[in-house]
Amino acid sequence: MAKAKRMYGCTECGSTFPKWAGQCGDCGAWNTLVETLIEGAAPPSGRAGWAGDQANIKTLAEVSVEEVPRFSTASGELDRVLGGGLVDGSVVLIGGDPGIGKSTILLQTLCSIAQRFPALYVTGEESQQQVAMRARRLDLPQDRLKVMTETCIESIIATARQEKPKVMVIDSIQTIFTEQLQSAPGGVAQVRESAALLVRFAKQSGTAVFLVGHVTKEGALAGPRVLEHMVDTVLYFEGEPDGRLRLLRAVKNRFGAVNELGVFGMTDKGLKEVSNPSAIFLTRAQEAVPGSVVMATWEGSRPMLVEVQALVDTSHLANPRRVTLGLDQNRLAMLLAVLHRHGGIPTYDQDVFLNVVGGVKVLETAADLALMAAVISSLRNRPLPHDLLVFGEVGLSGEIRPVPSGQERLKEAAKHGFKRAIVPRGNAPKEAPAGLAVVPVTRLEQALDALFE
């Protein structure tokens, strides 16, 4: 077995050095030298760099396009985010803040899968006793799931080759190290090389692998950015750790749609899926209050009704504040300018605060008209009806543009008892859902007039 040769490469200029130093000798950057392997030992399979069958060449017409077989995780919301279920040999990376529920949902999932297929839970942060205590607290079946405490990736893969699990969890990738590198676990080189070995093992064996990743203060996955490119699916947990709702969002998925959203509720028995999230997000005050309106947002493959709240108050500052939670702050500034220019309603001396109830992030343009309606309602201190739905994109010239999947949004509103909807004319259906009066508008002036009819 050949001895591994190590070099240290600069992440700024790409120069390599035989020894580590605090400063790059070529570009002068500090703390940019990262350990890399130039020539290493062959992988356990005996074929260096092998990741599957022998490569062959085909034309596109000869390639089979049959749907990739999947199996359920026993959680409808998790299956939705994954694109319909787990794919054999896929690698899924789950990130989120500490305490958000990453280990909880994976332990629940593996305990359910272990009743049908072999499963292995590898933990590098907790002991086997801690994992067993959590399983008992959540009343999970414990007779089939195998648990392993290990941080060496070579030992993990060797054990997995013997056990041959259908699904394996690595909690977390930042605690795993490879003996081929000298750096500490959690470093850039260790995370990259360990993940590369796991991806190669998953493709060779057909085992579906879940990787738990830590996040930085900015909310991005810790470690090298290349980690997200190596895996097949990247999922992010959103929500407040002390809140009751958890949102699982797909930002990359080679086997399904991205921007899919799964909604879970945190209970004393773990994470429970919320099959009808609109009913949760629409828990409103009994009486209509100013600054509140409901919009229909589109998340992945389904519509979802959320409440947009606005608070407009006289500002005593030279630069009035523009604060948003769950919405784009730059888009708010733009829409306030459109409201002044084409609606004749100035807010240059007002503080504007916007919030999407439930911790949902709405970044699509369909929130434009609802945002304006909430701002006007709060500014004029006039409440909007409880049964009013508003959505649509607002252009810089004051036109109301249509948004995708308008018919499905209206059906979701009618299902929850809404009686009136202000929508772009391009989204007005030929036949409105039963019990829902649709008001189509093309200009901002028409929308403002329709709000308080």
Secondary structure, DSSP 8 states (H G I E B T S, - for coil): ----EEEEEETTT--EESS--SB-TTT--BS-EEEEEEE----TTSSTT--SS------GGGS------EE--S-HHHHHHHTSSEETT-EEEEE--TTSSHHHHHHHHHHHHTTTS-EEEEESSS-HHHHHHHHHHTT---SS-EEEE--BHHHHHHHHHHH--SEEEEE-GGG-B-TT--S-TTSHHHHHHHHHHHHHHHHHH--EEEEEE-B-TTSSBSS-THHHHHSSEEEEEES-TTSSEEEEEEEEETTS-SS-EEEEEEETTEEEE-S-HHHHHT---SS--TTEEEEEEEETTEEEEEEEEEEEEE--SSS--EEEESS-HHHHHHHHHHHHHHH----TTEEEEEEETTS----SGGGHHHHHHHHHHHHHT----TTEEE--EE-TTSBEE--TTHHHHHHHHHHTT--EEEEEGGG--SS--TT-EEEEESBHHHHHHHHT-
